[in-house]
Amino acid sequence: MSLKSNERQKLLTALSQMGSSGSAEREKPETFKHTYLPVPEHIRAFDPSVALVLGVRGAGKSELFRAAVDEHLLPAILRTTPEVRNLRINEKIEWLKGHPLGKDFPDPTEMRRFFDSQSNKAEAERDLWFAYLVRTVRVHLSASPINGSDMLRLPGAEISKVVEAFRSLEAKPLLALDDLDRKLEEEDRWLLVSYDELDVIGGYDWDSMIASIRGLVGFWANYSRRWTRIRPKVFLRTDLFRRHGQSFGADLIKLAANRAEINWSDRNLYAMLVKRIANTSEGLAEYCKQSRLKFIEDPDLGLIPILNKETDAKPLIERIAGQFMGANSKKGRTFPWLLTHVRDGNGHAIPRALVRLIEDAATQEEDRPLATYSRLIDPRSIRRALDKVSEEYVLSVNTHELPWLPGVKQRLEGQGVPMDRRQMENLLNKKWEQPWSKDQPLVRPPAENASLLTDYLLEIGVLGSRPNNRIDVPDLFLAGLGLTRKGGVRKA
C-alpha cells in the first residue's frame, strides 16, 4: 500500500529525529528510556561480582553506565529481561559514579602536574583513587569521624591537596569504608561504584592516562577482596585492555577473572534500531507493526521488539528502504548492507552509527524526496548519509578518544583504498615530527613510527587488512578521513 506524500513526510520528520544526539551522554532523559534496549548478554555487567566491563569503541559502555547510574532503569531491565533472573542483581543495589565526576575531578593538566610531583608513582596512583572513592561515598559516611575533613571539603579539582589531606588522615579512611561495608552487609545492600570514560583522563597524555588506569586497577584488585558490598564497576575499552594489559600486570588479571564484555549480535543491533524507530512516534510504531513485528510494552522502556533472529527485522527494513541498494541485487541487498557499512575494520558494527545512518537518510529524503510506494527512504539517500555518518564519527573520536587522528587524515587525505601497506606507512611517515592536531600541538600518536602506528590503527579498527599485505579503510572511517573507494552505490 502506497504512502501519501504528506504521510511519508510526517514519518520522515519523526524518523530524522529518533533521539540520537551523537552520544548516550547527551540524549535527553525523556527519550533515553524509550531508546535504550536491554540486551541479555550485556546485563551480566550489572552483577556485583563483575568488576570489569569491556567493550570496543562505540559499543555502548557509556549507555549501559547511564541506564544503571543516571536513569535508575535496573528495575525495568530486570522486569523485561527474564534471561537475567539467575544473576545476583536486585533492587538493593545503589549505583554511584566514581568517574567521570565533572568539576569534582582534576583536569588533564592537574593530573600531569600531580604525577610529575610524586616520587612514589605506585603509591600516588593508589592514593588518588582511594581518596576519590571516599569522596564518592561521602553521603554514607555522615557518622564517620572523617565527615567534614579537608579531604571531603576541598574542591575535587585540587588533586594534590585532596590526596595530601587523605594521607594526613592515615588509617581513618580505611576504617570508615570497613565500617560502611559491614553496615551494607548487615542490611543486605550493595554500593556499586562505576568508572567510565577512563580513556580521556589524561587528555592527550598517554602516560598520564595509563598511570591513572593502572592505579585504579591496582587499587580495586586489592580492596575488592577486602570489601564484599562496596564493589567496583570498571568500564574499559577492549583495545586498552589488550594493549596495556601486560603493564597492569597481575592486578588486571585478578579483575578480569570475572568480567563482562559488551558485544552486539546482528539480532540485537536490529532490535536496537527497531526499538528506536517504534518509540519515536505513534505513526512509526504503527508503521513497524504493519511489518508483522511484535512488541512487549513496558511503562518505563516503552515498546520492546521481539526478535528471535535478525531476519525478523527484514520485512521492516525492506519496507523502509526497499530490497536492493539499487535497481537490482548487483548493488547489494539493503538488509545486510546497513550493518556491513557501519562496521569498523575488525567487523564490529557501531550501534549509534547505524541509528545515525537511518536518521540522516531520512533528513536527505526530506530535502530531496526519492522514495516511492510504501518506502520512506531511497537507497541513494542512505549512501549519501553514509558519508556524513563517517565524517561525524571520525570527528567524535578526534575530539573524544583519538586526538591525533586529524594527523592521520592530513597525511592520507585524497588517497584511494585499498593500498599497499608500504604506501600507507610512507604516507603516515611524512611530516612525522610535525603536529598531529591543529588544536593541540603537543598531541602525538601512540606509536614510535609509522609501522607501529599502522599496526595500532589495524588493532582498533580504523584500518582493515586485505590479502597480499594490502590495507583497506572501512566505510565508517572512509569519508571522515577524506579517502575514496572505486565503485559502490550511486549517491544521486
NORFEN-V57139 format. One record per pair of residues at least 6 apart in sequence whose C-alpha atoms are under 8 Angstrom apart, sorted by sequence separation. I is the first residue (numbers start at 1). J is the second residue. D is the distance in whole Angstrom. If there is no record, write none. Layout:
i & j & d
I & J & D
I & J & D
This chain:
i & j & d
21 & 27 & 6
44 & 50 & 8
55 & 61 & 6
67 & 73 & 6
68 & 74 & 6
78 & 84 & 7
115 & 121 & 7
118 & 124 & 7
141 & 147 & 6
156 & 162 & 7
184 & 190 & 6
202 & 208 & 5
203 & 209 & 7
224 & 230 & 8
278 & 284 & 5
279 & 285 & 6
297 & 303 & 5
298 & 304 & 8
307 & 313 & 7
325 & 331 & 5
326 & 332 & 7
343 & 349 & 4
344 & 350 & 8
365 & 371 & 7
371 & 377 & 5
372 & 378 & 8
397 & 403 & 7
398 & 404 & 7
435 & 441 & 5
437 & 443 & 6
447 & 453 & 5
457 & 463 & 6
458 & 464 & 6
465 & 471 & 5
466 & 472 & 7
478 & 484 & 7
20 & 27 & 7
45 & 52 & 8
54 & 61 & 8
67 & 74 & 7
78 & 85 & 7
154 & 161 & 8
155 & 162 & 8
166 & 173 & 8
201 & 208 & 8
202 & 209 & 4
224 & 231 & 6
245 & 252 & 7
277 & 284 & 6
278 & 285 & 4
296 & 303 & 6
297 & 304 & 6
324 & 331 & 7
325 & 332 & 5
342 & 349 & 5
343 & 350 & 6
370 & 377 & 7
371 & 378 & 5
398 & 405 & 6
435 & 442 & 7
436 & 443 & 6
446 & 453 & 7
458 & 465 & 7
464 & 471 & 6
465 & 472 & 6
19 & 27 & 7
24 & 32 & 8
45 & 53 & 6
53 & 61 & 8
154 & 162 & 6
201 & 209 & 6
224 & 232 & 7
277 & 285 & 7
278 & 286 & 8
295 & 303 & 6
296 & 304 & 5
324 & 332 & 6
325 & 333 & 6
342 & 350 & 6
370 & 378 & 6
397 & 405 & 8
398 & 406 & 7
435 & 443 & 7
436 & 444 & 6
445 & 453 & 7
463 & 471 & 7
464 & 472 & 5
19 & 28 & 8
115 & 124 & 7
138 & 147 & 8
200 & 209 & 7
295 & 304 & 5
296 & 305 & 7
324 & 333 & 4
325 & 334 & 5
340 & 349 & 7
435 & 444 & 7
436 & 445 & 7
447 & 456 & 8
454 & 463 & 8
463 & 472 & 6
464 & 473 & 6
151 & 161 & 8
152 & 162 & 8
199 & 209 & 7
202 & 212 & 8
278 & 288 & 6
295 & 305 & 4
296 & 306 & 7
323 & 333 & 6
324 & 334 & 5
339 & 349 & 6
463 & 473 & 5
464 & 474 & 7
151 & 162 & 5
198 & 209 & 7
201 & 212 & 7
277 & 288 & 8
294 & 305 & 6
295 & 306 & 5
323 & 334 & 6
342 & 353 & 6
365 & 376 & 8
370 & 381 & 8
462 & 473 & 7
463 & 474 & 7
19 & 31 & 6
78 & 90 & 8
150 & 162 & 7
151 & 163 & 7
220 & 232 & 7
293 & 305 & 7
294 & 306 & 6
322 & 334 & 7
323 & 335 & 7
325 & 337 & 8
342 & 354 & 6
365 & 377 & 6
412 & 424 & 8
462 & 474 & 7
19 & 32 & 8
293 & 306 & 7
321 & 334 & 7
365 & 378 & 7
138 & 152 & 7
151 & 165 & 5
274 & 288 & 8
362 & 376 & 7
75 & 90 & 8
150 & 165 & 6
151 & 166 & 6
198 & 213 & 7
339 & 354 & 7
362 & 377 & 6
412 & 427 & 6
462 & 477 & 6
19 & 35 & 8
74 & 90 & 8
75 & 91 & 6
135 & 151 & 8
318 & 334 & 7
338 & 354 & 7
361 & 377 & 7
365 & 381 & 6
411 & 427 & 6
412 & 428 & 7
74 & 91 & 7
135 & 152 & 6
317 & 334 & 8
318 & 335 & 7
364 & 381 & 6
411 & 428 & 6
134 & 152 & 8
317 & 335 & 6
293 & 312 & 7
362 & 381 & 8
411 & 430 & 7
131 & 151 & 7
293 & 313 & 7
361 & 381 & 5
364 & 384 & 8
408 & 428 & 7
429 & 449 & 7
314 & 335 & 6
361 & 382 & 5
364 & 385 & 7
429 & 450 & 5
46 & 68 & 8
360 & 382 & 8
361 & 383 & 8
428 & 450 & 6
146 & 169 & 8
279 & 302 & 7
292 & 315 & 8
293 & 316 & 8
361 & 384 & 7
279 & 303 & 6
291 & 315 & 6
358 & 382 & 7
361 & 385 & 5
426 & 450 & 7
278 & 303 & 7
291 & 316 & 5
357 & 382 & 7
360 & 385 & 5
425 & 450 & 5
69 & 95 & 5
146 & 172 & 7
425 & 451 & 6
36 & 63 & 8
68 & 95 & 7
69 & 96 & 6
145 & 172 & 8
146 & 173 & 7
358 & 385 & 8
69 & 97 & 7
275 & 303 & 7
288 & 316 & 6
291 & 319 & 8
357 & 385 & 6
360 & 388 & 8
407 & 435 & 7
408 & 436 & 7
222 & 251 & 8
275 & 304 & 6
357 & 386 & 6
360 & 389 & 8
407 & 436 & 4
425 & 454 & 7
146 & 176 & 8
218 & 248 & 8
221 & 251 & 5
275 & 305 & 6
406 & 436 & 6
407 & 437 & 6
424 & 454 & 8
36 & 67 & 8
128 & 159 & 8
131 & 162 & 7
145 & 176 & 8
217 & 248 & 7
221 & 252 & 7
274 & 305 & 7
405 & 436 & 7
406 & 437 & 6
131 & 163 & 6
144 & 176 & 6
357 & 389 & 6
404 & 436 & 5
405 & 437 & 8
214 & 247 & 8
218 & 251 & 5
221 & 254 & 6
356 & 389 & 6
404 & 437 & 6
33 & 67 & 8
98 & 132 & 7
210 & 244 & 8
214 & 248 & 6
217 & 251 & 6
218 & 252 & 7
221 & 255 & 6
271 & 305 & 6
403 & 437 & 7
98 & 133 & 7
128 & 163 & 6
131 & 166 & 6
141 & 176 & 7
217 & 252 & 6
220 & 255 & 8
271 & 306 & 8
24 & 60 & 8
127 & 163 & 7
271 & 307 & 7
353 & 389 & 7
25 & 62 & 7
192 & 229 & 8
193 & 230 & 7
195 & 232 & 8
198 & 235 & 8
199 & 236 & 8
24 & 62 & 7
25 & 63 & 7
33 & 71 & 8
98 & 136 & 6
191 & 229 & 6
192 & 230 & 6
193 & 231 & 6
194 & 232 & 6
195 & 233 & 6
196 & 234 & 7
197 & 235 & 8
198 & 236 & 7
199 & 237 & 8
217 & 255 & 7
24 & 63 & 5
38 & 77 & 6
49 & 88 & 8
97 & 136 & 7
127 & 166 & 8
134 & 173 & 7
141 & 180 & 7
190 & 229 & 5
191 & 230 & 5
192 & 231 & 5
193 & 232 & 5
194 & 233 & 5
195 & 234 & 5
196 & 235 & 5
197 & 236 & 8
271 & 310 & 8
274 & 313 & 8
404 & 443 & 6
33 & 73 & 8
44 & 84 & 7
47 & 87 & 6
48 & 88 & 7
96 & 136 & 7
127 & 167 & 8
140 & 180 & 7
189 & 229 & 7
190 & 230 & 6
191 & 231 & 6
192 & 232 & 6
193 & 233 & 6
194 & 234 & 6
195 & 235 & 6
196 & 236 & 7
267 & 307 & 7
270 & 310 & 6
353 & 393 & 7
403 & 443 & 7
404 & 444 & 6
405 & 445 & 8
25 & 66 & 7
40 & 81 & 7
43 & 84 & 7
47 & 88 & 6
48 & 89 & 7
96 & 137 & 8
190 & 231 & 7
192 & 233 & 7
194 & 235 & 7
267 & 308 & 8
404 & 445 & 6
24 & 66 & 8
29 & 71 & 7
38 & 80 & 8
39 & 81 & 8
47 & 89 & 5
267 & 309 & 6
268 & 310 & 7
271 & 313 & 7
38 & 81 & 7
40 & 83 & 6
44 & 87 & 7
46 & 89 & 7
134 & 177 & 8
185 & 228 & 8
267 & 310 & 4
270 & 313 & 6
40 & 84 & 7
185 & 229 & 6
266 & 310 & 6
267 & 311 & 8
114 & 159 & 7
184 & 229 & 6
334 & 379 & 8
341 & 386 & 8
114 & 160 & 6
181 & 227 & 6
110 & 157 & 8
181 & 228 & 7
182 & 229 & 8
424 & 471 & 8
110 & 158 & 8
111 & 159 & 7
181 & 229 & 6
421 & 469 & 6
110 & 159 & 7
178 & 227 & 7
181 & 230 & 6
420 & 469 & 6
421 & 470 & 5
106 & 156 & 6
107 & 157 & 7
321 & 371 & 8
420 & 470 & 4
421 & 471 & 6
104 & 155 & 6
105 & 156 & 5
106 & 157 & 4
419 & 470 & 6
420 & 471 & 6
104 & 156 & 4
105 & 157 & 5
106 & 158 & 6
418 & 470 & 6
419 & 471 & 5
103 & 156 & 7
104 & 157 & 6
105 & 158 & 8
106 & 159 & 6
322 & 375 & 7
326 & 379 & 7
418 & 471 & 5
419 & 472 & 7
103 & 157 & 6
105 & 159 & 8
320 & 374 & 7
321 & 375 & 6
325 & 379 & 5
326 & 380 & 8
417 & 471 & 7
418 & 472 & 4
319 & 374 & 7
320 & 375 & 5
321 & 376 & 6
324 & 379 & 8
325 & 380 & 8
417 & 472 & 6
418 & 473 & 7
319 & 375 & 5
320 & 376 & 5
321 & 377 & 5
322 & 378 & 7
417 & 473 & 7
319 & 376 & 8
320 & 377 & 6
321 & 378 & 6
322 & 379 & 8
321 & 379 & 6
417 & 483 & 7
415 & 482 & 8
416 & 483 & 6
417 & 484 & 6
418 & 485 & 8
413 & 481 & 6
414 & 482 & 6
415 & 483 & 5
416 & 484 & 5
417 & 485 & 6
412 & 481 & 7
413 & 482 & 5
414 & 483 & 5
415 & 484 & 7
416 & 485 & 6
412 & 482 & 7
413 & 483 & 6
414 & 484 & 7
416 & 486 & 8
412 & 483 & 7
409 & 481 & 5
266 & 339 & 8
408 & 481 & 8
409 & 482 & 7
272 & 351 & 8
273 & 354 & 8
269 & 351 & 6
273 & 355 & 6
393 & 476 & 7
394 & 477 & 6
264 & 348 & 8
393 & 477 & 7
264 & 349 & 8
390 & 475 & 7
395 & 480 & 7
125 & 211 & 7
129 & 215 & 7
390 & 476 & 5
391 & 477 & 7
394 & 480 & 5
125 & 212 & 6
128 & 215 & 8
129 & 216 & 6
389 & 476 & 7
390 & 477 & 5
393 & 480 & 7
394 & 481 & 7
387 & 475 & 8
390 & 478 & 7
391 & 479 & 6
392 & 480 & 7
125 & 214 & 7
126 & 215 & 5
130 & 219 & 7
386 & 475 & 8
390 & 479 & 6
391 & 480 & 4
112 & 202 & 7
125 & 215 & 4
126 & 216 & 7
129 & 219 & 7
386 & 476 & 8
390 & 480 & 5
391 & 481 & 8
111 & 202 & 7
124 & 215 & 8
125 & 216 & 7
387 & 478 & 8
388 & 479 & 8
126 & 218 & 7
387 & 479 & 5
388 & 480 & 8
108 & 201 & 6
109 & 202 & 8
115 & 208 & 7
122 & 215 & 7
126 & 219 & 5
387 & 480 & 7
107 & 201 & 8
108 & 202 & 5
94 & 189 & 8
96 & 191 & 7
98 & 193 & 6
99 & 194 & 7
100 & 195 & 7
107 & 202 & 8
108 & 203 & 5
92 & 188 & 7
93 & 189 & 6
94 & 190 & 6
95 & 191 & 6
96 & 192 & 6
97 & 193 & 6
98 & 194 & 5
99 & 195 & 5
100 & 196 & 6
112 & 208 & 6
92 & 189 & 5
93 & 190 & 5
94 & 191 & 5
95 & 192 & 5
96 & 193 & 5
97 & 194 & 5
98 & 195 & 5
99 & 196 & 6
100 & 197 & 7
108 & 205 & 8
111 & 208 & 7
92 & 190 & 6
93 & 191 & 6
94 & 192 & 6
95 & 193 & 6
96 & 194 & 6
97 & 195 & 7
99 & 197 & 7
100 & 198 & 8
93 & 192 & 7
95 & 194 & 7
99 & 198 & 8
383 & 489 & 7
383 & 490 & 7
384 & 491 & 5
383 & 491 & 6
384 & 492 & 8
380 & 489 & 7
380 & 490 & 6
381 & 491 & 7
380 & 491 & 5
381 & 492 & 8
346 & 458 & 8
380 & 492 & 6
345 & 458 & 7
346 & 459 & 8
346 & 460 & 7
347 & 461 & 8
345 & 460 & 8
346 & 461 & 5
345 & 461 & 4
344 & 461 & 5
345 & 462 & 6
344 & 462 & 6
345 & 463 & 5
346 & 464 & 7
344 & 463 & 8
345 & 464 & 4
344 & 464 & 8
345 & 465 & 8
345 & 473 & 7
65 & 194 & 7
345 & 474 & 6
344 & 474 & 6
65 & 196 & 7
343 & 474 & 7
344 & 475 & 8
343 & 475 & 8
344 & 476 & 6
341 & 474 & 7
342 & 475 & 7
343 & 476 & 6
344 & 477 & 8
62 & 196 & 7
341 & 475 & 6
342 & 476 & 5
61 & 196 & 8
62 & 197 & 8
341 & 476 & 7
48 & 190 & 8
48 & 192 & 7
331 & 488 & 7
331 & 489 & 6
326 & 489 & 7
325 & 489 & 7
326 & 490 & 8
61 & 235 & 7
51 & 231 & 7
52 & 232 & 8
53 & 233 & 7
55 & 235 & 8
57 & 237 & 6
51 & 232 & 5
52 & 233 & 6
53 & 234 & 6
54 & 235 & 6
55 & 236 & 7
56 & 237 & 5
57 & 238 & 8
49 & 231 & 8
51 & 233 & 5
52 & 234 & 5
53 & 235 & 5
54 & 236 & 5
55 & 237 & 5
56 & 238 & 5
48 & 231 & 6
50 & 233 & 7
51 & 234 & 6
52 & 235 & 6
53 & 236 & 6
54 & 237 & 6
55 & 238 & 5
56 & 239 & 7
48 & 232 & 8
52 & 236 & 7
54 & 238 & 5
54 & 241 & 8
204 & 403 & 7
200 & 400 & 7
61 & 262 & 7
200 & 401 & 6
60 & 262 & 7
199 & 401 & 7
52 & 255 & 6
59 & 262 & 6
51 & 255 & 6
52 & 256 & 6
59 & 263 & 7
51 & 256 & 7
54 & 259 & 8
59 & 264 & 7
52 & 258 & 7
53 & 259 & 6
54 & 260 & 6
55 & 261 & 6
56 & 262 & 8
51 & 258 & 7
52 & 259 & 5
53 & 260 & 5
54 & 261 & 5
55 & 262 & 5
56 & 263 & 8
50 & 258 & 6
51 & 259 & 6
52 & 260 & 6
53 & 261 & 6
54 & 262 & 6
55 & 263 & 7
49 & 258 & 7
50 & 259 & 5
53 & 262 & 7
50 & 260 & 7
45 & 259 & 8
45 & 260 & 5
44 & 260 & 6
45 & 261 & 8
42 & 260 & 7
80 & 298 & 8
42 & 261 & 7
42 & 262 & 6
239 & 459 & 7
41 & 262 & 8
42 & 263 & 8
239 & 460 & 6
41 & 263 & 8
76 & 298 & 8
76 & 300 & 7
76 & 301 & 7
73 & 300 & 8
39 & 268 & 7
37 & 271 & 8
37 & 272 & 6
36 & 272 & 8
35 & 272 & 8
37 & 275 & 7
204 & 442 & 8
205 & 443 & 8
204 & 443 & 6
35 & 275 & 6
36 & 276 & 8
204 & 444 & 8
206 & 446 & 7
34 & 275 & 8
35 & 276 & 5
34 & 276 & 7
35 & 279 & 7
34 & 279 & 6
19 & 276 & 8
18 & 276 & 6
18 & 277 & 7
19 & 280 & 8
15 & 277 & 7
18 & 280 & 6
17 & 280 & 8
37 & 301 & 8
15 & 280 & 7
36 & 301 & 7
14 & 280 & 6
34 & 300 & 7
35 & 301 & 8
14 & 281 & 7
33 & 300 & 6
34 & 301 & 5
37 & 304 & 7
33 & 301 & 5
34 & 302 & 5
15 & 284 & 8
33 & 302 & 8
34 & 303 & 7
14 & 284 & 8
11 & 283 & 7
11 & 284 & 6
59 & 350 & 6
60 & 351 & 8
56 & 348 & 8
58 & 350 & 6
59 & 351 & 7
58 & 351 & 7
58 & 352 & 7
23 & 352 & 8
22 & 352 & 7
20 & 352 & 7
22 & 356 & 8
20 & 355 & 7
20 & 356 & 7
18 & 355 & 8
18 & 359 & 7
16 & 358 & 7
17 & 359 & 7
15 & 358 & 8
16 & 359 & 4
15 & 359 & 6
16 & 360 & 6
16 & 361 & 8
16 & 362 & 5
15 & 362 & 6
16 & 363 & 5
13 & 362 & 7
12 & 362 & 5
13 & 363 & 7
12 & 363 & 7
12 & 365 & 7
13 & 366 & 7
12 & 366 & 7
9 & 366 & 7
12 & 376 & 7
11 & 376 & 8
8 & 376 & 6
3 & 372 & 8
2 & 372 & 8
3 & 373 & 6
2 & 373 & 4
3 & 374 & 5
1 & 373 & 7
2 & 374 & 4
3 & 375 & 8
1 & 374 & 6
2 & 375 & 8
